[in-house]
Amino acid sequence: MKALQTVCTDEWLEKLGFQANELGQVKDEYGVEILPRGFLTGLKKILGEIDE
């Protein structure tokens, strides 16, 4: 569970050169999609970090 929570942090993503947007999508510094739209949002819902 701790590993999944770490993946959701801006700090962890920035260390890898990635950025999350408001749609829950993760892109690299070139704008290439790394994780699809809604991925982080869904993961945060599963972890109970956001309601809806």
C-alpha positions as CSV (number, residue, x, y, z in Angstrom):
1,M,0.0,0.0,0.0
2,K,2.8,2.4,0.9
3,A,4.4,1.9,-2.6
4,L,1.1,2.8,-4.3
5,Q,0.8,5.9,-2.2
6,T,4.3,6.9,-3.1
7,V,3.6,6.6,-6.9
8,C,0.8,9.1,-6.4
9,T,3.0,11.9,-5.1
10,D,4.1,14.9,-7.2
11,E,7.6,14.5,-5.7
12,W,8.0,11.0,-6.9
13,L,6.7,11.8,-10.4
14,E,9.0,14.9,-10.6
15,K,12.1,12.8,-9.7
16,L,11.3,10.7,-12.8
17,G,10.7,13.7,-14.9
18,F,7.0,13.1,-15.1
19,Q,4.0,15.3,-14.5
20,A,0.4,14.5,-13.6
21,N,-2.4,16.7,-14.9
22,E,-5.9,17.3,-13.5
23,L,-7.3,14.4,-15.6
24,G,-5.1,11.9,-13.7
25,Q,-2.8,11.4,-16.7
26,V,0.9,11.2,-16.4
27,K,3.2,12.5,-19.1
28,D,7.0,12.8,-19.5
29,E,8.9,16.1,-20.1
30,Y,8.2,15.7,-23.9
31,G,4.5,15.4,-23.4
32,V,4.4,11.6,-24.1
33,E,1.7,9.8,-22.2
34,I,3.2,7.4,-19.5
35,L,0.0,6.6,-17.7
36,P,-3.4,7.0,-19.3
37,R,-6.1,9.5,-18.4
38,G,-7.8,8.7,-15.1
39,F,-5.0,6.4,-13.9
40,L,-3.9,8.4,-10.9
41,T,-7.4,9.5,-10.1
42,G,-8.6,5.9,-9.9
43,L,-5.6,4.9,-7.9
44,K,-6.2,7.7,-5.4
45,K,-9.8,6.6,-5.1
46,I,-8.8,3.0,-4.4
47,L,-6.4,4.2,-1.7
48,G,-9.1,6.4,-0.1
49,E,-7.2,9.6,-0.8
50,I,-10.1,11.3,-2.7
51,D,-13.8,10.7,-2.5
52,E,-15.1,11.2,-6.0
